[in-house]
Amino acid sequence: MWLIRLALRRPISVMVAAAAILLGAWLSIRSAPADIFPSLGIPVIYVVQPYAGMSPSQIESQFVTYYEYHFLYIAGLDHIESQSIQGAGLLKLYFRHGTDIAQSMAQVTAMTFRANSFMPPGTLPAFIVRFDAVVRFQPGNWSSPAIRIANRKFRLRRSIACGRCSVRCQATPRRRRSAVRSAQ
C-alpha cells in the first residue's frame, strides 16, 4: 500500500525511476553477449608430424629442430612450444594478438613444405590444425550441421592439445622463445 501512496504523491520520481530501470536493463542486455561469451582471440596453430618407429629423441633431432628453425621466419610469431613423443612431434605456434591467422596459416604451410626437404625419405606431410579460442554462438543454429562439425573439430583439437595419442609413452616437452620477440 505504501508503494501506491508514494506513486500518487511523487509521480515524476516514479517515472524517472522506471526510466532508469528500463535504461539499465537495455544496457545490460546489449552488453550481455560480450560478457558471457568474450572473444579471446588467442591465435594458435598446431603442427603434428607423425613418423612411426622413431623415439622422442630422434623425432626431436630429425623433425622438430628443422620445423622450429623454419618457423622462426613467420611474421607475427610470439613463441613456439614443442613436444616429442614416440612416433610423432607436436609443435604449438603462438602468435601475437591482432595477427592475421589466415596469412599465418599460409606461411606455416609453406614453411612446413620447405622443412620437409630436410627430413628423412618417406616423411608424410604434417597435419596443420588452426586453433583460436573464439566463441561464436548464434541462437537458432544450435542443431545445424555446422555446429555438429564444429563440435567434432573441437573434440579433435582438444585431444591433440591434451597430448592424447594412440601411442602412450614418455614425452619430452620443450619451449623456445622466437628470435623475433627477443630482438624487440
C-alpha positions as CSV (number, residue, x, y, z in Angstrom):
1,M,0.0,0.0,0.0
2,W,2.9,2.4,0.7
3,L,4.2,1.9,-2.9
4,I,0.9,3.2,-4.3
5,R,0.8,6.2,-2.0
6,L,4.4,7.0,-2.9
7,A,3.5,6.8,-6.6
8,L,0.5,9.1,-6.2
9,R,2.5,11.7,-4.1
10,R,5.6,11.8,-6.4
11,P,4.6,10.7,-9.9
12,I,7.6,12.3,-11.6
13,S,10.1,10.5,-9.3
14,V,8.4,7.1,-10.0
15,M,8.6,7.8,-13.8
16,V,12.3,8.7,-13.6
17,A,13.0,5.5,-11.5
18,A,11.1,3.4,-14.1
19,A,13.0,5.0,-17.0
20,A,16.3,4.4,-15.1
21,I,15.4,0.7,-14.6
22,L,14.5,0.4,-18.3
23,L,17.7,2.1,-19.4
24,G,19.8,-0.2,-17.1
25,A,18.0,-3.3,-18.4
26,W,18.6,-2.2,-22.0
27,L,22.4,-1.6,-21.4
28,S,22.8,-4.9,-19.6
29,I,21.1,-6.9,-22.4
30,R,23.2,-5.1,-25.0
31,S,26.5,-6.0,-23.3
32,A,25.5,-9.5,-22.1
33,P,26.8,-11.4,-25.1
34,A,30.2,-9.7,-24.7
35,D,30.3,-10.6,-21.0
36,I,29.0,-14.2,-21.3
37,F,30.9,-15.1,-24.5
38,P,34.1,-13.0,-24.6
39,S,36.2,-13.0,-27.8
40,L,39.5,-14.4,-26.6
41,G,41.2,-14.5,-30.0
42,I,44.3,-16.4,-29.0
43,P,45.8,-17.4,-32.4
44,V,47.5,-20.8,-32.1
45,I,48.4,-23.2,-34.9
46,Y,49.3,-26.9,-34.1
47,V,51.7,-28.8,-36.4
48,V,51.7,-32.6,-35.9
49,Q,54.4,-34.6,-37.7
50,P,53.9,-38.4,-37.5
51,Y,56.7,-40.8,-38.3
52,A,56.2,-44.3,-37.0
53,G,59.0,-46.1,-35.2
54,M,61.1,-43.2,-34.0
55,S,61.9,-42.4,-30.4
56,P,61.3,-39.0,-28.9
57,S,64.9,-38.0,-29.2
58,Q,65.0,-39.0,-32.9
59,I,61.8,-37.0,-33.6
60,E,63.4,-34.1,-31.8
61,S,66.6,-34.1,-33.8
62,Q,65.2,-35.0,-37.2
63,F,61.9,-33.2,-37.3
64,V,61.2,-30.7,-34.5
65,T,64.5,-28.9,-34.8
66,Y,64.0,-28.2,-38.6
67,Y,60.5,-27.1,-38.0
68,E,61.5,-24.7,-35.2
69,Y,64.2,-23.3,-37.4
70,H,61.9,-22.6,-40.3
71,F,59.0,-21.3,-38.2
72,L,61.1,-18.5,-36.8
73,Y,60.7,-16.7,-40.1
74,I,56.9,-16.5,-39.9
75,A,55.5,-13.0,-39.3
76,G,53.7,-12.3,-36.0
77,L,55.1,-15.4,-34.2
78,D,55.2,-15.0,-30.4
79,H,56.7,-18.3,-29.3
80,I,56.9,-22.0,-30.1
81,E,56.2,-24.9,-27.8
82,S,57.2,-28.4,-28.9
83,Q,56.7,-31.9,-27.6
84,S,58.3,-35.0,-29.0
85,I,56.6,-38.4,-28.3
86,Q,57.1,-41.9,-29.6
87,G,56.4,-41.7,-33.4
88,A,55.2,-38.0,-33.5
89,G,56.2,-34.5,-32.9
90,L,53.8,-31.7,-31.8
91,L,54.5,-28.1,-32.2
92,K,52.3,-25.3,-30.9
93,L,52.9,-21.9,-32.7
94,Y,51.6,-19.0,-30.7
95,F,51.0,-15.7,-32.5
96,R,50.6,-12.1,-31.2
97,H,47.2,-10.6,-30.8
98,G,46.0,-9.0,-34.0
99,T,47.9,-11.3,-36.3
100,D,46.1,-12.3,-39.4
101,I,45.7,-16.0,-38.7
102,A,44.8,-16.9,-42.4
103,Q,48.1,-15.3,-43.6
104,S,50.0,-17.1,-40.8
105,M,48.4,-20.4,-41.7
106,A,49.6,-19.9,-45.3
107,Q,53.1,-19.1,-44.1
108,V,53.1,-22.2,-41.7
109,T,52.0,-24.4,-44.6
110,A,54.8,-23.0,-46.9
111,M,57.5,-23.4,-44.2
112,T,56.3,-26.9,-43.4
113,F,56.7,-28.0,-47.0
114,R,60.1,-26.2,-47.1
115,A,61.2,-28.1,-44.0
116,N,60.1,-31.4,-45.4
117,S,63.0,-31.3,-47.9
118,F,65.4,-31.7,-44.9
119,M,63.6,-34.7,-43.5
120,P,64.2,-38.5,-43.9
121,P,62.8,-40.1,-47.1
122,G,59.2,-41.3,-46.8
123,T,58.2,-38.5,-44.5
124,L,54.5,-37.7,-44.8
125,P,53.2,-34.1,-44.8
126,A,52.5,-32.7,-41.3
127,F,49.0,-32.2,-40.0
128,I,48.4,-28.5,-39.6
129,V,45.4,-27.5,-37.3
130,R,44.3,-24.0,-36.6
131,F,43.1,-23.3,-33.1
132,D,41.9,-19.9,-31.9
133,A,39.7,-19.8,-28.9
134,V,36.9,-17.6,-30.2
135,V,33.5,-18.5,-29.0
136,R,30.7,-17.5,-31.5
137,F,27.2,-18.7,-30.9
138,Q,24.1,-17.7,-32.8
139,P,20.7,-18.6,-31.4
140,G,18.7,-20.6,-33.8
141,N,21.6,-22.5,-35.2
142,W,22.1,-24.9,-32.3
143,S,21.2,-28.0,-34.3
144,S,22.7,-27.1,-37.6
145,P,25.3,-29.4,-39.4
146,A,27.9,-26.6,-39.0
147,I,27.6,-26.8,-35.2
148,R,28.0,-30.6,-35.2
149,I,31.1,-30.3,-37.4
150,A,32.5,-27.6,-35.2
151,N,31.9,-29.8,-32.1
152,R,33.8,-32.6,-33.8
153,K,36.7,-30.3,-34.7
154,F,36.8,-29.0,-31.1
155,R,37.0,-32.6,-29.7
156,L,39.8,-33.3,-32.2
157,R,41.7,-30.1,-31.2
158,R,41.2,-30.8,-27.6
159,S,42.6,-34.3,-28.0
160,I,45.6,-33.0,-29.8
161,A,46.1,-30.2,-27.3
162,C,45.9,-32.6,-24.3
163,G,48.6,-34.8,-25.8
164,R,46.3,-37.8,-26.3
165,C,47.8,-40.1,-28.8
166,S,47.3,-43.7,-30.0
167,V,50.8,-44.4,-28.6
168,R,51.3,-43.9,-24.9
169,C,54.9,-43.2,-24.0
170,Q,57.3,-40.7,-22.4
171,A,57.3,-37.2,-23.8
172,T,59.9,-34.5,-23.9
173,P,58.2,-31.1,-23.6
174,R,60.2,-28.1,-24.6
175,R,59.5,-24.4,-25.1
176,R,61.5,-21.9,-27.1
177,R,61.2,-18.2,-27.5
178,S,61.4,-16.9,-31.0
179,A,64.3,-14.7,-32.1
180,V,61.8,-12.2,-33.3
181,R,60.5,-11.4,-29.8
182,S,63.9,-11.3,-28.2
183,A,65.0,-8.7,-30.8
184,Q,62.3,-6.2,-29.8
